[in-house]
Amino acid sequence: MLAVMIRLALALTFLVSLPAIPAQVAPPQRRPDAPQLAPYVPTPQDVVDRMLALADVKKGELVVDLGCGDGRIVVTAAQKYGARGLGVDIDPQRIAEANANAKAAKVEHLVTFRLQDAMTTDVSSANVVTLYLLSASNLRLRPILTRQLKSGARIVAHTFSMGDWQPEKVDSFTDVGGRQRTLYLYKADGKVRQ
Ligand SMILES: C[S@@+](CC[C@H](N)C(=O)[O-])C[C@H]1O[C@@H](n2cnc3c(N)ncnc32)[C@H](O)[C@@H]1O
């Protein structure tokens, strides 16, 4: 009996002396199967303001930025207009920055950021979709967006258009940094555009 108790005590002492194993939380990874629709180039703030004005964002509307980077478009829409927002990006660092920016701007209750492929994001509830992606990427998204969006939903594309789809408006201007910018406004009308 004594021998058993000694053995138990030794085993306990050994277990207690083991170093604590730190919890291994793997950082979220970029999905390897997601297409690279554009490199990260943030839209300057004055151009963000102009994109949202062109979209005529209203309080309570849902603004979705496909490839949201640091979340500035969605955060500004929430801060300035009281809009709700969803931003998706395939880069975990961008999503971390976007969440930090939403917190700093005190709009966390209005916006959500997800590590997600823009090509598989459901935009059916969006009132406004913003894009700063390459032309070929806009064209890949065009059938998806025009199939899902309700009539009247707006798309604002920065620099790159949506191919042969005629925009409602084109806004060309020089930004505060002295660069020429072009924004394209499209309106969903229930017609699917391949
Ligand atoms: C030109 S930046 C635009 C960032 C932001 N929308 C802005 O205007 O400041 C394009 C962003 O798209 C993201 N991206 C590229 N491919 C993507 C994909 N398949 N799904 C979601 N995001 C993607 C990149 O990581 C990058 O942050």
The ligand as a Gaussian input file, in Angstrom:
#p B3LYP/6-31G(d) Opt

LIG

0 1
 C       -6.354000      47.109000     -54.540000
 S       -6.640000      46.408000     -52.923000
 C       -8.106000      47.317000     -52.452000
 C       -8.284000      47.457000     -50.954000
 C       -9.505000      48.285000     -50.541000
 N      -10.706000      47.839000     -51.192000
 C       -9.302000      49.736000     -50.849000
 O       -9.867000      50.197000     -51.847000
 O       -8.553000      50.398000     -50.114000
 C       -7.271000      44.773000     -53.348000
 C       -7.485000      43.848000     -52.176000
 O       -8.129000      42.673000     -52.679000
 C       -7.671000      41.558000     -51.929000
 N       -7.952000      40.338000     -52.697000
 C       -7.277000      39.819000     -53.753000
 N       -7.879000      38.688000     -54.182000
 C       -8.969000      38.489000     -53.397000
 C       -9.988000      37.491000     -53.349000
 N      -10.015000      36.440000     -54.174000
 N      -10.968000      37.625000     -52.418000
 C      -10.954000      38.662000     -51.528000
 N       -9.995000      39.614000     -51.522000
 C       -9.022000      39.549000     -52.438000
 C       -6.198000      41.857000     -51.709000
 O       -5.690000      41.107000     -50.618000
 C       -6.229000      43.381000     -51.471000
 O       -6.316000      43.670000     -50.095000

